[in-house]
Amino acid sequence: MHFMFAWRRVSYPWRMSPNLTSLRRTELAALIAEGMLITLATGQSDQYPAVARGLAARLDETTGDITFLLARSTAWSLLADLASGAALAATLAHPRSHRAIQLKGRQAQETLPEPTDTALVMRQSENVRLALAASGFDDTMLSALTAFDPDDLSAITLTVDTAYDQSPGLHAGRALELSA
Amino acid sequence: MMPNALINCLEGGIPAALATSSSNGLPNIAPVWQVHRVGERRIALAHQFFNKTSANLAENPRATLLLTDPDTGAQWALSVTYRSSEKEGPAFRTVQGRLASIAAHAGMGSAYTLASVDLYDIDDAVCCTAHQPAQQETVPTHLQAVKTLSSQLSGSDDLAKALDQTLMGLDRHFGMDHGLILCMDESSQWLYTVASHGYDEAGAGSEVRMAEGIIGIAAQLRTPIRLSYLGAARRYGQAMRAQAVSSGLLAIDTEIRQPGLPEPQCQMAVPIEAGDWLAGVLYVESARAKRYTQDEEDALAIIAHQLGLAMRLLLQAPEVLPAADRPQAESAGAAQQMMVNVRYFAATQSVFLDEDYLIKGVAGAILWLLLKDYTQQGRVDFSNRELRLDSRLKLPEIDDNLETRLLLLERRLAGHCDWLKLEKVARGRFRLHVERSIQLIDMEQAPLRVTTHASVAP
């Protein structure tokens, strides 16, 4: 009647130090490729923030800029905020390990998706779907969650000013150094 | 009124995201694992690692919460306004219980503390999914099943029957096919299993420490706890633990042990209460994620209250037979077989049959006392009343849990021994059956004596 819950240590891709955690761009790109749950928000000084879910992301390892892909029809308010110069925050959470980071910047704008972005979204969405399926979610829900219309695809490119470790625990919110 | 689809989003699974903004327009997003519905237009969020969120809310109390429906994948954006924080009360206990249970699955329950819950008013709710969500199934209510089970409990005249009826009724009427009932130890430090349903082994006597795992936490906080997506919750708990271990805040300790399925995906634990008295915990689990709904949690809470009242009444019920007409043990006869050494360790009140551990604690002390009277006086019939008054047992005057201990002893014997058993012969009276020769050995004293008595034939 007794069972022992087997705890398995999950690998932690970025290096820890007492005051600062650092993450290389190549490591971040690899993490993103595994498929992340992405949330985007724009700020308003005295209003409700606009939010939207991202479908996928890609990192420019030369500049460090990150591009998020999302369904335009779910993000009208957020895109309107960006058009008026609002700042952007984005969280990327790994669905298996719950490791997460938050990126923020004041330079973010809507851009045109690249021809390869549809395939990118499909690939990362499938990884997210598989990870969540392992947690007990059924196919119907996961198909709806990861479904997208290629004609509805939009892109937002963010120049990252600051980054934070947002994994669960006491160190959530600690500054994260993104290095080349 | 909060739409059903929105209520479904509060079941968890995929963490919600709370977006806030500073007065200079810089946004922040915080993951939120637990969103608890407080009223039609109010929710409570666990205040965890929310330093930036708190600072932003002080400047701009308006926030947006992004929720995901775990059944349809639909996304909801809630416009909310922060109102206050609470460090106690029902909402705090519910959220604390859920989070502590999740943390306990990664072996860090004792290290987990919740600072407060933050209360938010819901100003607006918009479904912002790009794809039409699947139609919600009509969820049946369980009032009829509660009524049936409640009626059975109110008519029960026996503690063992009441416990078994409850677990079998939950299976029959609710499809909850794996369940346990655990009673509080008189020290209030442990819960021990007295009834089970749906498992290969009965598990009578298996123990859970107070505040350990979902069962111990439900008992400690005296609040129902339901975990719907344990696969996801375990990973979240592991991530919390990994952080704590890597920071040196938590040693890698013994993993949690609790009775039940090896890989449950959904669990509910509800305290069994009658007024201020905590009798124990009613626990069900399933290998299927999100098997139990809020409606079923409410139904289980009602049944647990009914069971608590029934237990209170049954434990106080008077005996029905006079103390006369005591059959004595038979002399040595045909039933004798190989002699068994019954060893007793007084420090832990543990009883071993030859080399096999049988039981400990008060139930162990009771068995030792019964066997001593059996070997020294040939007695086989006993009453609860005389045990309660027997100074050798030193039971507390209030809430001695004697009946549940006897039930535990009866079931433990039934599951582990085919020659020694307790039989209830009337309310408050029971008979000891011994079908082997036994030698009692008090491990802190010299061996008592040898007896060759066999089972009684009244």
Chai-1 contact restraints between the chains, C-beta under 6 A:
chainA,res_idxA,chainB,res_idxB,connection_type,confidence,min_distance_angstrom,max_distance_angstrom,comment,restraint_id
A,M1,B,E201,contact,1.0,0.0,6.0,A-B,restraint_1
A,M1,B,G203,contact,1.0,0.0,6.0,A-B,restraint_2
A,M1,B,S206,contact,1.0,0.0,6.0,A-B,restraint_3
A,M1,B,P259,contact,1.0,0.0,6.0,A-B,restraint_4
A,H2,B,R257,contact,1.0,0.0,6.0,A-B,restraint_5
A,F3,B,P262,contact,1.0,0.0,6.0,A-B,restraint_6
A,M4,B,E255,contact,1.0,0.0,6.0,A-B,restraint_7
A,F5,B,E255,contact,1.0,0.0,6.0,A-B,restraint_8
A,F5,B,I256,contact,1.0,0.0,6.0,A-B,restraint_9
A,W7,B,A106,contact,1.0,0.0,6.0,A-B,restraint_10
A,T39,B,A17,contact,1.0,0.0,6.0,A-B,restraint_11
A,T39,B,I29,contact,1.0,0.0,6.0,A-B,restraint_12
A,A41,B,A19,contact,1.0,0.0,6.0,A-B,restraint_13
A,A41,B,P27,contact,1.0,0.0,6.0,A-B,restraint_14
A,A41,B,I29,contact,1.0,0.0,6.0,A-B,restraint_15
A,T42,B,P27,contact,1.0,0.0,6.0,A-B,restraint_16
A,G43,B,S21,contact,1.0,0.0,6.0,A-B,restraint_17
A,G43,B,G25,contact,1.0,0.0,6.0,A-B,restraint_18
A,G43,B,L26,contact,1.0,0.0,6.0,A-B,restraint_19
A,G43,B,P27,contact,1.0,0.0,6.0,A-B,restraint_20
A,Q44,B,S21,contact,1.0,0.0,6.0,A-B,restraint_21
A,S45,B,S23,contact,1.0,0.0,6.0,A-B,restraint_22
A,S45,B,G25,contact,1.0,0.0,6.0,A-B,restraint_23
A,D46,B,N60,contact,1.0,0.0,6.0,A-B,restraint_24
A,Y48,B,R62,contact,1.0,0.0,6.0,A-B,restraint_25
A,Y48,B,T64,contact,1.0,0.0,6.0,A-B,restraint_26
A,Y48,B,S79,contact,1.0,0.0,6.0,A-B,restraint_27
A,P49,B,A19,contact,1.0,0.0,6.0,A-B,restraint_28
A,P49,B,S21,contact,1.0,0.0,6.0,A-B,restraint_29
A,P49,B,P27,contact,1.0,0.0,6.0,A-B,restraint_30
A,P49,B,T64,contact,1.0,0.0,6.0,A-B,restraint_31
A,V51,B,A19,contact,1.0,0.0,6.0,A-B,restraint_32
A,V51,B,T64,contact,1.0,0.0,6.0,A-B,restraint_33
A,V51,B,L66,contact,1.0,0.0,6.0,A-B,restraint_34
A,V51,B,A77,contact,1.0,0.0,6.0,A-B,restraint_35
A,R53,B,Q75,contact,1.0,0.0,6.0,A-B,restraint_36
A,A71,B,A130,contact,1.0,0.0,6.0,A-B,restraint_37
A,S73,B,A130,contact,1.0,0.0,6.0,A-B,restraint_38
A,T74,B,C128,contact,1.0,0.0,6.0,A-B,restraint_39
A,T74,B,A130,contact,1.0,0.0,6.0,A-B,restraint_40
A,A87,B,G25,contact,1.0,0.0,6.0,A-B,restraint_41
A,A87,B,L26,contact,1.0,0.0,6.0,A-B,restraint_42
A,A89,B,P27,contact,1.0,0.0,6.0,A-B,restraint_43
A,A89,B,N28,contact,1.0,0.0,6.0,A-B,restraint_44
A,A89,B,I29,contact,1.0,0.0,6.0,A-B,restraint_45
A,T91,B,I29,contact,1.0,0.0,6.0,A-B,restraint_46
A,S97,B,A239,contact,1.0,0.0,6.0,A-B,restraint_47
A,H98,B,R235,contact,1.0,0.0,6.0,A-B,restraint_48
A,H98,B,Y236,contact,1.0,0.0,6.0,A-B,restraint_49
A,H98,B,A239,contact,1.0,0.0,6.0,A-B,restraint_50
A,S135,B,G231,contact,1.0,0.0,6.0,A-B,restraint_51
A,S135,B,A232,contact,1.0,0.0,6.0,A-B,restraint_52
A,G136,B,Y229,contact,1.0,0.0,6.0,A-B,restraint_53
A,G136,B,G231,contact,1.0,0.0,6.0,A-B,restraint_54
A,G136,B,Q265,contact,1.0,0.0,6.0,A-B,restraint_55
A,G136,B,A289,contact,1.0,0.0,6.0,A-B,restraint_56
A,M141,B,D71,contact,1.0,0.0,6.0,A-B,restraint_57
A,M141,B,G73,contact,1.0,0.0,6.0,A-B,restraint_58
A,A144,B,T72,contact,1.0,0.0,6.0,A-B,restraint_59
A,A144,B,G73,contact,1.0,0.0,6.0,A-B,restraint_60
A,A144,B,H131,contact,1.0,0.0,6.0,A-B,restraint_61
A,L145,B,G73,contact,1.0,0.0,6.0,A-B,restraint_62
A,A147,B,H131,contact,1.0,0.0,6.0,A-B,restraint_63
A,S167,B,A239,contact,1.0,0.0,6.0,A-B,restraint_64
A,S167,B,Q243,contact,1.0,0.0,6.0,A-B,restraint_65
A,P168,B,A239,contact,1.0,0.0,6.0,A-B,restraint_66
A,P168,B,M240,contact,1.0,0.0,6.0,A-B,restraint_67
A,G169,B,M240,contact,1.0,0.0,6.0,A-B,restraint_68
A,G169,B,Q243,contact,1.0,0.0,6.0,A-B,restraint_69
A,H171,B,Q243,contact,1.0,0.0,6.0,A-B,restraint_70
A,A172,B,F49,contact,1.0,0.0,6.0,A-B,restraint_71
A,G173,B,N51,contact,1.0,0.0,6.0,A-B,restraint_72
A,G173,B,K52,contact,1.0,0.0,6.0,A-B,restraint_73
